[in-house]
Amino acid sequence: LKQFSEEKNLKFINFNHSDYSVEERFNLFRKAKIVIYIHGGAGYNIYFCQKDTLIIEINWCFSMKECGLPHDNRKPNKGETLDCLEYIANPIGFNFYCVVGKEGENKYSTNITVPLQKIKMILHNNITY
C-alpha cells in the first residue's frame, strides 16, 4: 500500500494510535481522504473523518459473529460482509468498504492475510487522480 500511495502521489501514514495524542488523531483523521485499517478499537478514529472519506476496513469472519449486533436483519450479498463500524459509517456518509482477510491459526492470532488486490481495486474505483 505504501508503494501504491507513492505511485499515486498520496501520503502514506503507518498509524499507531498510541503514537498520537487525541488532538493529533483528530487532526490527522479530519484531513484524511482515505483510511485503511484492520478491524479493532482504533478504527473508531474514523468518527473524526469528513463525510465522503473513503474508509476500507480489513476484517476476518469470526469477529462479525461476536460483536452482538443484529446482522441477521440485513443479509450480505455475495462477497459482502457486515461489520459493527459499517452500521456507524454508512449513516454518517462515509464511502465504506469492508474486505475480509484470512485469519491466522486461531482467532487471537495477530497474523492476517490481507487481500491487497481487492483493496487496490477499491482504491482504483474510488480515487480521482
N, C-alpha and C positions, 0 to 999 in steps of 0.2 A: 504494500500500500504506500510505503514511503516513496518507492521508485515511481509508482503511478502518480502520486502527488507532484513530484518533481517534474515529471513529463508534462503535466497539465498546468504547471506554474501555480500550484496550490501549496499552502503552508501546511506541513505535517507536524502535529504535536503528539508525542507519545505521552498521554496524560496519565498521571498517577495522582488521585485526589489528595493524598496525604502530602504532596509537594506544594500544594496551593492553599492559601487562606480562603475563607468563604468569599470574601470580596474579590479575590483574584479569580476564583472559579466563576463567580457571577459574570465578571467582565469577559473572561475567555469564552464562556458558552454564549453570552449575549451577542458576541461578534461572530460566532461560528456559523458558517453556511452549511457545513456537513459535519455530522458527528457519527462515528462508527465506534461501537463499544460492545463488550461482552456483557451479557445479562448479569446484573447484580446491583447492589445498592448504589454504587457510584453512578449508575445510569440515571438516577433521579436528578442529576445535574441538568438534564435536558429541560427541566422546568424553566431554566434561565434563558433558553434559546428563544429566538424570534419565531413568529409564525412563519410557516413555509420553509423552515430549516429541514434539510434532508437528514433524516435520522435512520441509521441502519443498526439494528440490534442483532448480535450473534447469540443464538440461544442453542439449547440442546433439549431434547424431548422430555426428559424427566422433570425439568423444572416447571413445565406448563401444567403438569398434573398435580403439582404440590402447592401451587400458590393460593388455592382456595377460592378463586373467582369462578363464577358460573359459566365456564366456557361452553357448556352444552347449549346455551341459549343461541349461540351462533356457530354453526358447523363450518369448519375451514374448507376452502376449495382445495383442489388437488395442488400440492406444493405449498400451500399457505399454512401458517401457524398462527395461533392466538397466544398472546402473552399479556401479563399484567400491564406493562407500560404501553401496550397498544391501546388499551382502554383509556389511558390518560392522554396519549399523544394525539389520537385522531380527533377528539373534540376540540383540542387546542388549535388544531390546524397544521400540525407538523406533517411533512411528507415522510411517513413512517413505513419502514420495511423491517421485517424480521426474517433472518435466514438461519437455517438450522445447521449447526456444526455437528461433528461426530464427537461424542464424549469419549473420555479415556476409559481406563479399565473399570472404573466404578464411578458412581455419581458424585463422589467427592474428589475425583481426580482434578488436577489443575491443567491437564492436557486436553485441548480441544482442537480437532482438525477443522480449520476454517475454510469455508467454500469460497476461495478468492475469486474464482471465475464468476460466481453469482454476484458477488459484491461489485466487481468491475462492471458487470452488465448493468446493475442498478445505477452505478455512477455514470456510466456512458449514456444511459437513457434519461438521466435527470439533470445533468450538468450542461449549462450553456457556456461555451468557450469564447 
